Amino acid sequence: MEKVATFAGGCFWCIEEAFSKLPGVVEVTPGYSGGNSENPTYEEVCTGKTGHVEAVQVKYNPKEVSYRELLITFLTSIDPTDRNGQFADRGSQYRPVIFYHDEEQKELAEKALKILSESSLFSDPIAVEVRPFKNFYPAEEYHRRYFEREPMHYYYYKEVSGRKAYCEIVWKKKGGKELLEKNL
């Protein structure tokens, strides 16, 4: 039986790519979550007035990949201390959020954030929100699997935005991923 997880971490292209590589992930859909308007468009969400964030919804087989693994993948793809967006993407529509679908997801998300907060990895406070899942609206077709359809533009964006370098330094070189894997 498939399960669902929903994460927001700035540009949904980058988050979609990270999850798409995991064995056991059945489908990753970029979209909009957490706001008040129904069926928002990309242009509407970009204004920051809908309350939605760019997010991905992950359908996964829990026999092949755990929520814990999804959570680690998400956290090691973002800057968890930036509440005003992610890398080049600024505004409330790009803030990091973990939308939980059940109490188990909520507890694990809170534990992960506590581990990061209590570590010496960051000098700024952890800014990732943990919120109950409310809604999800798939993004327009041209956003889906963008990293595969437009690889030159996508990888240029990921490099220039600073996401790639940040994740390489904080999560790999400074041992952030290992910290989560050992303690979560």
C-alpha positions, 0 to 999 in steps of 0.5 A: 500500500502506497503512502504520501508525504508532502514537503516544501523546500523552495524551488520544487524542481530541486526537491522533485529531483532529490526524491525522484532518485530514491528507490521505493518512490513511486511518484513525485508531483510538484505543486502548491500546498498549505494555502487558502485558494483552490487550484492556484496557478504558478503566477498566483502562488508567485505573488506570495498572496495565496498562502501556498508554498511550492511543494512536492507530494511524494507517493512511496512504497513504505516497504522499500523506502521509509518516511525517515529516509524521505525526511533525511532526503528533504532536509539535506536538500534545503537550508533549514535555517532560512525562513524567507525562502530558499537560496535564490528563491525569496518570499513566503511561497518558498519557505521550508515546510514539512506537511505531516499526514499522520502523527508518526510523520509529525513526531519524526519531523519534530525529532529531526528538527530537534536533532538539527537545533541541538547540533552545532551545525548551524548558528541560526535557528532552525526555521522549518515549519511542521504543519498538518497537511491541508491541501495539495494542487499539482503544478502546471505540466511544464513544471513536472520533471523539469530537471529531465526535460530541461537539464541544462537550464535546471542544473545551471539554476541549481548551481547559480542559486547556491543550493548545490554548493550549500548542500555539498558543504553543510550536508556532506562535508560538515557531516549533517547527513550523517548526523541525521542518519545516526540520530533519527 
